[in-house]
Amino acid sequence: MPTFHDPLTDAAEASEAMRGLSHASRVFDDPTDTYTLFGDLTAAMRSLRQVLDQLAATHLTHRDRAHHDDGDHLAGDRSALAAAELHQASTLLDQAHDHLNAAFSHSGRIAWHPEPTAGIGNDAVAATRTVSAGTLRLTVWPDTPVGEHQRYAYRITDTTDGGEVKGRDLFTGAGQPVDPDRAMRDLATFLGAAGEARQYALDHPDSEPEHAGLFPGWVAEAARVNADALIELTDVAEQTAPAEASRPERRWISVVFLQGEEADQVLDVIDADGTAAAIEHLKGWDYGEETTRAALENGYVYDEPPTGALDRVVTDDGAGYSLTYNPFAGHVSLLREHHTLPADALDDAGVVSAREAIAGIGGPAPESEARQAASERSRRAPDPSWFVHPGAAAVKQSRGLSL
């Protein structure tokens, strides 16, 4: 909330609000909302012009206190005068305000008609999914893609009172195929997060939970009431999701995790140039084997890229990187594909069951055969990994086992 007396606090809040608006205004569910936004932006433009003039006046008023770092007052005085460029900036802002006002006027003449429903197409109709989660009925269907992201529309209906909300802001990762089942799982996950936020707000009345504004209040309350059904729906969607095409087993190691201002820079790259440019930028933190060793030492190794409820994941299979980013929480991470070495697999060729061992079936091979088998294994086995003591590796190889 604005303080109306602390310019530093209010400026920081205004900056954060504009950053949020830049993300939120990427897609409008209802184009009539743009008229309201025009009005707010016009008012913000007038306030910004006043702020620039006041900044310039402050520099000129306090010229007698202006010095450079080396104590040179004359140089500081010249810099204070030069800051009067702010007046020029406010003049240019006047011109921008005039253009914005003209666009505002034209937008006010538009009568936006309802979106046609007949042009969805047979493919999209066939891809529509409708499921029930307690008293909620959820429907998702493919919508017009935005760039390299597949977009889905959805409808949430409360069967107890007929309440309904629609949206078109459900997106997949870049380049992902149409998969309504995955979209349904994501919608259930977002609803679950809204329900948890609602419960937290009830338990802590003075708090402002992070995901409180994902959906209207009545939807969040319905999600809270139907929390178990939404969790079950998410679990079922994960179990019935189509299996990926067979490919070599792989794991993922963490290359870099950024948050705060460093993450904001990468999020700006994503907005301006796309996820491929962000991956290329973050690859600068990958130092090859050194990064691999650090990840293994610290346990930053995963079967799948770790994600939260609102995280977006983009995987570049060609380069072997996976980008995870969350513009709402303000964090970014890059992971690299890491294939497990053959020596990490369990060699159970010589393992027999307890019943066979007791019966003398499949017992240890004669000493000469054992030495020959061990020699053959030692020739086939790769060099011990960096974290295994050579002596321990030799013992494990002689037993036919390896980590």
Secondary structure, 3 states (H helix, E strand, C coil): CCCCCCHHHHHHHHHHHHHHHHHHCCCCCCCCHHHHHHHHHHHHHHHHHHHHHHHHHHHHHCHHHCCCCCCCHHHHHHHHHHCCHHHHHHHHHHHHHHHHHHHHHHHCCCCCCCCCCCCCCHHHHHCCEEEEECCEEEEEEECCCECCEEEEEEEEEECCCCCEEEEEEEEEEECCCCCHHHHHHHHHHHHHHHHHHHHHHHHCCCCCCCCCCCCCHHHHHHHHHCHHHHHHHHHHHHHHCCCCCCCCCCEEEEEEEEECHHHHHHHHHHHHHCHHHHHHHHHHHCCCHHHHHHHHHHCCEECCCCCCCCCEEEEECCCCEEEEEECCCCEEEEEEEECCCHHHCCCCCCCCCHHHHHHCCCCCCCHHHHHHHHHHHHHHCCCCCCCCCHHHHHHHHHHCCCC
